[in-house]
Amino acid sequence: MNIEEAKAECLRWLSHLGVQRARSEEMQRLAARRREGTIDAHDAKRELAKLDRGVTVYDGAKLEQAVKVLLKHV
């Protein structure tokens, strides 16, 4: 792996974290709406199901290699 590939892998990981963060924030907003009573349980479950479509797992194997390459050049 060269430096450009390492940078690209790090950016892919950061992108994955961004998606996870956005999903978490949306779940927090949904929970707040449910607590406030602005949404009923049925609608909350429906919206939660939309957010929970499939699990995306980031494979960190390449990230480890990318970090090692980048640290050699720091």
C-alpha positions in Angstrom: 0.0 0.0 0.0 1.3 3.4 -0.9 0.6 6.8 0.7 -2.3 7.6 -1.8 -4.0 4.3 -1.2 -3.6 4.8 2.6 -5.1 8.2 2.4 -8.0 6.8 0.3 -8.6 4.1 2.9 -8.6 6.6 5.7 -11.1 8.7 3.8 -13.3 5.7 3.3 -13.3 5.0 7.0 -14.1 8.6 7.8 -17.0 8.5 5.4 -18.3 5.3 7.1 -18.1 7.1 10.5 -20.0 10.0 9.0 -22.9 7.8 7.9 -23.0 6.1 11.3 -23.0 9.5 13.0 -25.8 10.8 10.9 -27.9 7.6 11.6 -27.2 8.0 15.3 -28.3 11.6 15.3 -31.5 10.8 13.4 -32.3 8.1 16.0 -31.7 10.6 18.7 -34.2 13.0 17.1 -36.7 10.2 16.7 -36.4 9.2 20.3 -36.8 12.9 21.4 -40.0 13.2 19.2 -41.4 10.1 20.8 -40.6 11.3 24.3 -42.2 14.7 23.5 -45.3 12.9 22.2 -45.1 14.5 18.8 -45.0 11.0 17.2 -46.9 7.9 18.2 -45.3 4.5 18.9 -46.5 3.0 15.6 -45.0 5.8 13.5 -41.8 5.8 15.6 -41.4 2.1 15.0 -41.9 2.6 11.3 -39.3 5.4 11.1 -36.9 3.3 13.1 -37.3 0.4 10.8 -36.3 2.7 7.9 -33.1 3.7 9.7 -32.3 0.0 10.6 -32.3 -1.3 7.1 -29.4 -3.6 7.0 -26.1 -3.5 8.9 -23.1 -2.0 7.3 -19.8 -3.2 8.8 -16.5 -1.5 8.1 -13.6 -3.9 7.6 -10.7 -2.4 9.4 -8.1 -4.7 8.1 -7.0 -2.3 5.4 -7.3 0.7 7.8 -4.6 -0.9 10.0 -2.3 -1.2 7.1 -3.1 2.4 6.0 -2.3 3.8 9.4 1.0 2.0 9.5 2.0 3.3 6.1 1.0 6.9 7.0 2.8 6.7 10.4 6.0 5.7 8.6 5.9 9.0 6.8 5.1 11.3 9.7 
